[in-house]
Amino acid sequence: MDNPNFRIIRIILDIVPHLSFESLQPANEIRGWGEESVMKRCKANHSYGRNKKTTPFHAAVEDERTQIVAHMLNRGDSLLSTTGGGWDLQDFIKILQRPKPDRLSSLSALGLAAINNNGMETVEMLLRYNPKIAMSPTDKTFETSLKEGKDGIVDAFFEYEELQKEFITAKNILLALEYLSKNTPKQGDPPESYMKVVCTLISHAPTKEELNDEVVKEIIQLNLRRVWESRNKNIELEISEFLHIAVQCQNAEFVKMFMDEYPDMEDLQSEANRNIREMLVTKIIKGNPDLGMQQLLEIFRDSEFEELCFDLSRFNSKKYLVSDFVRSLISHQDNPDLLSYEHTLKYAEFPNLDAKDDEKEIFGDDVHYEHAEVFLILDWLRNDKKVREIIELTVPDRLVNPHNEVKIGNYVKFFQVQVLNWRFLDLSITVLPDQETKDRIKELHLYASGKRAAISHWTSENGILTLPNLKVSCTSDSWNPAQMRLADLEEMPIKVALIDNGVLSISPRLSNNGSFRNSNMNHQGEDSKDQSNDNKSIFRKESENHKTLWSRIKGGKSFVEDNSRVSPWLFASNPHGTQMANLICAIDPWCDLYVAKVTDGQAGIMPARVTRAIEWAISRNVDIISMSFAISEKTDELEAACNTAAAAGIVLLCSTHDEGLGVSTTYPASFHNTITITACDDYGKVLRPGPPNDTGSFQYKVQGQSVAAGVIPFLDSDDYISGSSVATAITAGLSSLILSCDRIAKNEPKKFSSKERSPKNVYPSTPVHEKHKRYKENTITNHLKEMLAKESKDYILMENFAEINKKIQDGRDIVAKEIISSYFRSVRFSEK
């Protein structure tokens, strides 16, 4: 109030109140209101100048002179009684609603205040004076606020009930949703300001008229659950109509949310709404191809639904005839309605029809009959179970005498198949009977014999070019995947040095009746029945010897000696080292072990011995050093050895102490070049926590409680053991497996035929991508981070390896080759 300019303006306005609203344009362009033109009374060098096309009121608003604007409004009230021309409040409101008298501008005073970043105070003042200022048909302030996501302006409007009635309409809500959609990045969340604008509109919507079908459809299509949840819960809505919209929009999340919010929707099960229910299931399955079975089952958890798939893939077709089972199934009359299917199935998958050795047909044999067991099932699904669509169809057919090729195309047409994986040699594209069927195919698996005619057909104008929506990818696979090597871990073994108390891996001699005299450990035993029946690979015979721990040990050295004696590394007197080796090999059965013995028992480990053991491991070019122990004495030599190993690209894994509060610092865990592991229970709780200030003594925790490590023959040992040493050995095996898979993914070997023996040097001895010093450590830690439990920064869950947990949840098979090709070649694990 002490500003001299303000005092002058106040004096002038007290004498001539209408001066605030006069235009300063030349007389022949005057758009102002008042007794006569201000220009006739003001000099040419007026502070606003001859060429200013504005009014003092607009200028004050534009310059954010809040006090001046307030006084102008206050003095403007006097015009209502002094003009003598019958002006009332509505006339003055119209004056305030006028746009700035600039032919290039259509902004009102309210609009001018709203475009300023700091104009909220002026906006609130204008609305407080009279909210009707905002209700001019030509005023675009509210619409502009929606367009620019100015949530503060929208909030200011909705402080007044008359403005809520004016502006909260279905049209404005749709407009706000449109601007939110336009300003949302393709791979990101909507901007918060736009989200707040929409939520404010929805939350103030007074009736269901504002939340009409068009508005709800847009919310569902944009998947704005937060917006929907912001609505006034007191408004009664016809949720069944919105559920129908959610189905049409193929939004499974909203469908589930509607069903969770309204669990008593029993009318969905009634005959009157049967069509809606069927559309619900069909739309969710067809519209969300990436949804796994577990997610689909979760969506329909609280509603009645039939079977969503037909899956015979786990049928033991090696031992039993599929045709016998099929005929028994389709003729089964005992409670036939017990097995019911939805009209649309997520997938139908059959077992390997070529798996039973004594039923295999060979080229040149007379064809005695035409196989049709798959057709029988498909007819049964169509006629008896009323199935109309199968999204994915997988049939591992026979190499010789498969199903009729033309009939295959007819079934694909009827069931509107989108993903076809029918293992049929040189399948012709022309068996798909019409263009509509071809347009529907999104994924097609073709199996080639190598004949040029078939490949020429596939690449011709009548081949895959007639499938416009086809996703094309090429893979090399054998006819029977079971006969191929799942993963060539033995070709690129990871070298793991185990520094411990030695190993003892001598299996007890068989008794006369063929059984072991003592119960042997773990994975070393073999099932003779499996061996005799297994003819999967010509590599099996060579691989049988790799089942034992002894076969994985490639070298060892004892550092426990005195002047006259050395304690042998391979004749351990304590089971600890052997059990650690068992755990490592249980996770990566093809790793190469190098055993360094530094003690006879589990105590008395000397830093000098560990130092020499690390130096020996470095000389063997190992990839990982596993140290399941902790010592309290630090030496410069030990630290230097760890630094040298890390500089050579070796990953050093060591355990924390298991002394609880009794010990605060141990080695080599405290060295910065090591990855330290501690043991926890199934819930991630550390078994023996250290002092309160010892929280950073480990990087990861692994379940190390009551782990089966195997009873060691000829040694006093327990089958189940616990502790951080156990967790460290598990992590070492896991790290070895990670590096093995990474090597295979990054180094494609030369392919050999099933009759050709692969040499041992298929892979380079030192993969190029591993020559960077920290590559192995970074690779391991990147994968370990991916395996962390949800909302945990250090608890590793073994089932999270390579996202196997997601496959299990979805009911998908775990295929080693697929994991390596899809997961370990992922860009997120590529070298930076």
Secondary structure, 3 states (H helix, E strand, C coil): CCCHHHHHHHHHHHHCHHHHHCCCCCHHHCCCCCCCCHHHCCCCCCCCCCCCCCCHHHHHHHCCCHHHHHHHHHHHCCHHHHCCCCCCHHHHHHHHHCECCCCCCCCEHHHHHHHCCCCHHHHHHHHHHCHHHHCCCCCCHHHHHHHHCCHHHHHHHCCCHHHHHHHCCHHHHHHHHHHHHHCCCCCCCCCHHHHHHHHHHHHHCCCCCCCCHHHHHHHHHCCCHHHHHCCCCCCCCCHHHHHHHHHHCCCHHHHHHHHHHCCCCHHHHCHHHHHHHHHHHHHHHHHCCCCCHHHHHHHCCCCCCCECEEECCCCCCCCCCHHHHHHHHHCCCCCHHHCCECCEEEEEECCCCCCCHHHCCCCCCCCCCCCCHHHHHHHHHHHCCCCCEEEEEEECCCCCCCCCHHHHHHHHHHCCCCEEEECCECCCHHHCCCHHHHHHCCEECCECCCCHHHHHHHCCCCCHHHCCCCECCCCCCCCCHHHCCCCCHHHCCCEEEEEECCCCCCCCCECCCCCECCCCCHHHCCCHHHHHHCCCCCCHHHHHHHHCHHHHEEEEEECCECCCCECCCCCCCCCHHHHHHHHHHHHCCCCEEEEEECCCCCCCCCHHHHHHHHHHHHHCCCCEEEECCCECCCCHHHHHHHHHHHHCCCEEEEECCCCHHHCCCCECCCCCCEEEEEEECCCCCECCCCCHHHCCCCCEEEECCCEECCCCCCCCCCCEECCHHHHHHHHHHHHHHHHHHHHHHHCCCCCCCCCCCCCCCCCCCCCHHHCCCCHHHHHHHHHHHHCECCCCCCEECHHHHHHHHHHHHCCCCCCHHHHHHHHCCCHHHCCC
